[in-house]
Structure formats: structure tokens, C-alpha cells
Amino acid sequence: MQDLTLESILEIHDGIMAKEGGDSRVLSEGNLHEIVFRANILEETYKRAASVLYSLCAYPAFRKGNRRTALRLAETILASNGCRADIPCEAFRALVKGIDEFTAEIEDVEQFLALHSGKKT
């Protein structure tokens, strides 16, 4: 499995901000380094994608676009391991609300991603 890098997160975030607009400044580079570290010690695809998605939503590293970047990163991790994500907007909003309120845990995010993705055919 390919390691996640700070540069890859920044590239995805910058691309989203350029396309959709918003303030691309980093609030906490430390949070980004922590996300990279935690993701790279996890070998299971869903655990890695869930860790990234949860961490970036719960502990924002950017001024804007944390949720969009988190989702794109999770989708990228899944895709790089042969999975496709089909995540309905309303379901994602409900998940993020749970993360915001700290009623959803990383395990919940992992189950959510497994439910809404599968192997490419």
C-alpha cells in the first residue's frame, strides 16, 4: 500500500479549493503530519481511509474545505486499493454531523465506508 504524504494531502486540498473556491490556508500543519503518521501505520484499506476522513473532519487542518478534502482523500485511498466509493451526500452529511458532535467514532466511519464502497468490477 502506498504511503500517504503531506504533499498528496495538500495537492488534493489545493485542487479542491482552486476548483470550488475557498481559503486554502493551513491552520495546523501538525494535524496534517499526525494524519499522515496515523494513516501510514494502518495497513487495512478501510481503517486507513476511515482514519483520514475522521481525523480531518474532527480536527480541521485547513481554514476551509476540510470535509471535502477528507472525503476525496478517503475515496483516493479506497480507489488505490481497488475499491470504488459510492457515498450519498445525505449519508455523508449525517456521518460528518456525528463526527462533529463526537457521537461517531473511527470504527463507525470504517463501517460507513465499507457499506458505501466495494471492489471495482
C-alpha positions as a printed NumPy array, in Angstrom:
array([[  0.   ,   0.   ,   0.   ],
       [  1.361,   3.396,  -0.959],
       [  2.156,   5.763,   1.893],
       [  0.106,   8.9  ,   2.336],
       [  2.184,  12.088,   2.214],
       [  1.704,  15.64 ,   3.366],
       [  2.262,  16.729,  -0.218],
       [ -0.533,  14.491,  -1.518],
       [ -2.986,  15.927,   1.026],
       [ -2.008,  19.489,   0.111],
       [ -2.294,  18.724,  -3.6  ],
       [ -5.806,  17.328,  -3.209],
       [ -6.866,  20.221,  -0.983],
       [ -5.392,  22.854,  -3.297],
       [ -7.148,  21.244,  -6.269],
       [-10.496,  21.339,  -4.482],
       [-10.033,  24.958,  -3.42 ],
       [ -8.975,  26.   ,  -6.926],
       [-11.996,  24.316,  -8.484],
       [-14.677,  25.096,  -5.909],
       [-13.274,  28.204,  -4.283],
       [-12.347,  28.879,  -0.709],
       [ -9.473,  29.747,   1.554],
       [ -6.75 ,  27.109,   1.113],
       [ -4.547,  28.196,   4.007],
       [ -3.362,  25.618,   6.508],
       [ -4.453,  26.08 ,  10.123],
       [ -2.405,  23.262,  11.604],
       [  0.438,  21.579,   9.792],
       [  0.864,  19.498,  12.942],
       [ -2.604,  17.987,  12.431],
       [ -1.655,  17.093,   8.87 ],
       [  1.551,  15.387,   9.998],
       [ -0.446,  13.44 ,  12.618],
       [ -2.962,  12.337,   9.955],
       [ -0.131,  11.149,   7.695],
       [  1.603,   9.308,  10.546],
       [ -1.558,   7.544,  11.733],
       [ -2.658,   6.603,   8.216],
       [  0.698,   5.125,   7.319],
       [  0.802,   2.764,  10.295],
       [ -2.529,   1.256,   9.236],
       [ -2.364,  -1.432,   6.571],
       [ -6.067,  -2.205,   6.121],
       [ -7.696,  -0.054,   3.452],
       [-10.933,   0.775,   5.269],
       [ -9.142,   1.542,   8.53 ],
       [ -6.728,   3.881,   6.738],
       [ -9.468,   5.687,   4.809],
       [-11.624,   5.973,   7.95 ],
       [ -8.73 ,   7.354,   9.992],
       [ -8.034,  10.071,   7.438],
       [-11.681,  11.005,   6.988],
       [-12.419,  11.078,  10.718],
       [ -9.261,  12.96 ,  11.689],
       [ -9.569,  15.715,   9.118],
       [-13.252,  16.272,   9.939],
       [-12.824,  16.112,  13.734],
       [ -9.596,  18.111,  13.866],
       [ -9.59 ,  20.535,  10.912],
       [ -6.206,  21.359,   9.474],
       [ -7.387,  23.868,   6.859],
       [ -9.348,  27.112,   7.07 ],
       [-11.923,  25.776,   4.577],
       [-12.625,  22.538,   2.744],
       [-11.696,  20.006,   5.426],
       [-14.719,  17.784,   4.789],
       [-14.377,  17.866,   1.013],
       [-10.666,  17.097,   1.295],
       [-11.313,  14.318,   3.827],
       [-13.843,  12.665,   1.537],
       [-11.591,  12.966,  -1.521],
       [ -8.656,  11.501,   0.43 ],
       [-10.763,   8.581,   1.64 ],
       [-12.007,   7.957,  -1.904],
       [ -8.416,   8.108,  -3.186],
       [ -7.235,   5.59 ,  -0.583],
       [-10.104,   3.266,  -1.44 ],
       [ -9.557,   3.627,  -5.199],
       [ -5.827,   2.96 ,  -4.919],
       [ -6.718,  -0.364,  -3.332],
       [ -9.279,  -1.443,  -5.896],
       [-12.407,  -0.136,  -4.195],
       [-14.938,   2.318,  -5.508],
       [-16.846,   4.646,  -3.237],
       [-20.5  ,   5.48 ,  -3.821],
       [-21.288,   7.774,  -0.917],
       [-24.656,   9.571,  -0.98 ],
       [-24.417,  13.239,   0.04 ],
       [-27.091,  12.977,   2.733],
       [-25.447,   9.931,   4.287],
       [-22.082,  11.712,   4.293],
       [-23.619,  14.795,   5.925],
       [-25.142,  12.624,   8.65 ],
       [-21.776,  10.925,   9.237],
       [-19.955,  14.253,   9.469],
       [-22.595,  15.55 ,  11.88 ],
       [-21.831,  12.565,  14.104],
       [-18.118,  13.304,  13.86 ],
       [-18.726,  16.987,  14.681],
       [-20.764,  16.026,  17.725],
       [-18.281,  13.302,  18.718],
       [-21.041,  10.683,  18.609],
       [-19.377,   8.844,  15.695],
       [-16.108,   7.01 ,  16.244],
       [-13.474,   5.939,  13.736],
       [-14.993,   2.439,  13.763],
       [-18.326,   3.94 ,  12.69 ],
       [-16.596,   5.698,   9.808],
       [-14.89 ,   2.448,   8.821],
       [-18.245,   0.628,   8.754],
       [-19.776,   3.501,   6.775],
       [-17.027,   3.323,   4.142],
       [-17.293,  -0.46 ,   3.887],
       [-21.059,  -0.163,   3.411],
       [-20.734,   2.503,   0.69 ],
       [-17.87 ,   1.045,  -1.288],
       [-16.774,  -2.214,  -2.791],
       [-14.284,  -3.806,  -5.109],
       [-14.206,  -2.409,  -8.642],
       [-15.612,  -4.813, -11.164]])
